Amino acid sequence: MAGLVLWGIGYAIQDTLFKALVASMLAGGRRNLSFGLFYTGYGTGWLIGSIVVGILYRHSVAGVTAFSVGAQLASIPVFILADRARV
């Protein structure tokens, strides 16, 4: 139960920060399209990740851990490139 509460708090904070970040980077007329594209990619990534984790979980918990760590490490260059493009 505590894990669910913490997950809900984390998701609420993350969702709010994503919306604020996207809104601050774009002009008012482009926000609707940008939010749509952002959440389409976000939802697609969440779906694919959940499917992969579910399949891996059947075979190996270590595989789930490796996939999760690998996905997090693979995101680092994306954040670096996004930060450079912003400046």
N, C-alpha and C positions, 0 to 999 in steps of 0.2 A: 504494500500500500504506500509506504514511504517513497519507494522508487517511482511509482506512478505520479505522486504529488510533485516530486523533484523534476520528473520529465516534463510534466505540464508547465511548471514554472519556467524551466529552461526553454521550452518551445515558445511560450508566450513572449519571453524576453527576446529570443532570436527573431521571431516573426516581426516584432515591433522594430527591432534594429534594422532588419532587411528593408522594411518599408521606408524607414527614415533615410537610409543610405541611398536607395534608388531614387526617392523623391528629391533628395538634395543634389543629385548629380545631373538631373535632366530639367529641361524647360517644361513649363506647364502643359503645353500642347502635345508633348510626346510621352507624357507619363502613363496614359492609359495603355498604349501599345507596349511600352516598356514593362509595365507591371504584368501584362498578359504574357509577354515572351519570357520574362523572368520566372513567373510561377509555372508556366508550361515546362520549362527546363527543370525547375526545382522539383515539380511533381513527377516528371519522367525519371529523373535521377533517383528520387526516393523509391519509386516503383521498381526500377531495375535493381537497385541496391537491396531492397527487401526480398525480391525474388532470389537473387544470388545468395544472400545470407540464409534464406530458408532452405535452399538446395544444399548449401555447404553444411548447414547444421545437421542435416540427416547423416552426413558422412564424417564430419570432424569439427569439433569445437575449435581446435587449433586453426583449422581452415578459415573459420569465421573471424578469428582474431587476426590472422594474417591478411585477410581481405580488408578488414576494417582499418588496420594500420596502413596497409598499402594505399587504400583510397585516400586516407588523410594525408599521407606523404605526397601522393600524386597531385593533391590540390595546392600544395605550396607554390609551385611555379605559376599557377593561375592567379593566385593572390599577388605574387610579385609583379607579374605582368600588368595586372589591373591597377596596382599602386603606381607603377611607372607611367601608365597611360593617363592616369588622373592628374599627374603633376604637370 
